[in-house]
Amino acid sequence: MDKTYLKLYRPTMFYFMQNYGLKQQDIEVLMFSYDLLWFTKGYLKEHFHLGNKYLVHKFPDLIKKNYINIYQPRAHNRAEKYTISQRGKLLVSRYYRVLEREEYLPGCDL
């Protein structure tokens, strides 16, 4: 099978944005953190190049929508640690299944 992920990336992204009520950056943060046991906002800022505006205003929405869970609360000088929730993992794994053509989206004929 051809590995033509980019042909499916955008239609899949728009489908997920519309059906899950997330922004592109939200989905990409979930995809980036999918295989991490835990992460901090500082880690996302440094390795995923997220800005403070997103981390302060948008990232808490992922927690409220239950896509990200708090792994370890902030204590003393230690930053709060986060992990992707089961709901977030299911979303990302479905996204990958669509890219691998193991699952098809309604209305997408690629």
HELIX and SHEET records of a PDB file:
HELIX    1   1 TYR A    5  TYR A   20  1                                  16    
HELIX    2   2 GLN A   24  SER A   33  1                                  10    
HELIX    3   3 LYS A   41  HIS A   47  1                                   7    
HELIX    4   4 ASN A   52  LYS A   53  1                                   2    
HELIX    5   5 TYR A   54  LYS A   58  3                                   5    
HELIX    6   6 PHE A   59  LYS A   64  1                                   6    
HELIX    7   7 GLN A   86  LEU A   99  1                                  14    
SHEET    1   A 2 ILE A  68  GLN A  72  0                                        
SHEET    2   A 2 LYS A  81  ILE A  84 -1                                        
END                                                                             
